[in-house]
Amino acid sequence: MIRSREENHAVAKWWYGDRDWFAVDGLGQLAAFVTAGQGDVPTHLLSCYEELEQLCDSIQSLPLRAGCELLHAYPRPDDFVDYARRGIYAYDWMEVHMTANRRQHYYLIARPESPLILGELPPSLRDSFSLVRFAGLRFTDSPSFSIREVIEDVTVA
């Protein structure tokens, strides 16, 4: 595929460090996906970079709901724990750290004890969280998965 200069610029922004994007599952639960500078991203999000950056900032104003379960040992799990304590499942593209058995998966790092549902969000945040919907998926039952299996149009680093 040949991309325009604007499209190339949008793509480049996504793989300059960690970037977060968000999705809603079939139960209306919310998840954050951290790219680790390499993870797959739904292609239609490339043009939503600024909106998602604002959403990251807005999430910090959401109240803490409960604790969380940390599923993988991380040297600095703060961001994942922070999402999960606000009720948001937190996934990471851990494959950046792997040398073998890469499956192109995001892995659940922190599971909220009290998951936040889309309808509980302030109306101003619902649209941004709804940019990606995994209708046939339940985050609570998905310790890892490839977005390539649930979305047709994926951009890879």
Stockholm file with secondary structure:
# STOCKHOLM 1.0

chainA/1-157         MIRSREENHAVAKWWYGDRDWFAVDGLGQLAAFVTAGQGDVPTHLLSCYEELEQLCDSIQSLPLRAGCELLHAYPRPDDFVDYARRGIYAYDWMEVHMTANRRQHYYLIARPESPLILGELPPSLRDSFSLVRFAGLRFTDSPSFSIREVIEDVTVA
#=GR chainA/1-157 SS CCCCHHHHHHHHHHTSSCCEEEEEETTSBEEEEECTTTCCEEGGGGGGHHHHHHHHHHHTTSCCCCCEEECSCCSCCHHHHHHHHTTCEEEECGGGGCSSCCCSCEEEEEEESSCCBGGGSCHHHHHHHTTSEETTCCGGGCSEECGGGTCSCEECC
#=GC SS_cons         CCCCHHHHHHHHHHTSSCCEEEEEETTSBEEEEECTTTCCEEGGGGGGHHHHHHHHHHHTTSCCCCCEEECSCCSCCHHHHHHHHTTCEEEECGGGGCSSCCCSCEEEEEEESSCCBGGGSCHHHHHHHTTSEETTCCGGGCSEECGGGTCSCEECC
//
